[in-house]
Amino acid sequence: MRNASLATSLVLVAAVAPATAAATPDPPVFEPIPASTVSVANGTLSYRAAGTFRHLVAIRRAGDGQIVVRDSSLVLARSAECRNVAFVEVRCTGVTRIQVVLNRRDSRVRSKAPLPVGVRVSDPGDR
């Protein structure tokens, strides 16, 4: 009798377990990293920080006259004047001024490019 009761319990557990497992979704394989963007329009290079983490941005003029934007995280070129040379670096041509929009007050930008630079911190509600 005891064996019959144990067998019935195991059958019940086996019948319930697959339904419970199917109802629980698998966790995502990875969490996508939001990419900051760089583009040029009418001579203005625009950098916009993405995500909620701190960014460290360095801007300089390369020997060939291109403007180099290097970020501490993923950055994507978003116009024909710009191209990605690494996951964290974009080079742009035709730049006469620079506009930077940071996502946090503790993010930092350093520019060694001999061009006017405007910097502001966006409110998370702006996006």
Buried (B, 14 or more C-beta within 10 A) or exposed (E): EEEEEEEEEEEEEEEEEEEEEEEEEEEEEEEEEBBBBBBBEEEBBBBBBBBEEBBEBBBBBEEEEBBBBBBBBBBBBBBEBBBBBEEBBBBBBBBEBBBBBBBBEEBEBEBEBEBEBEBEBEEEEEE
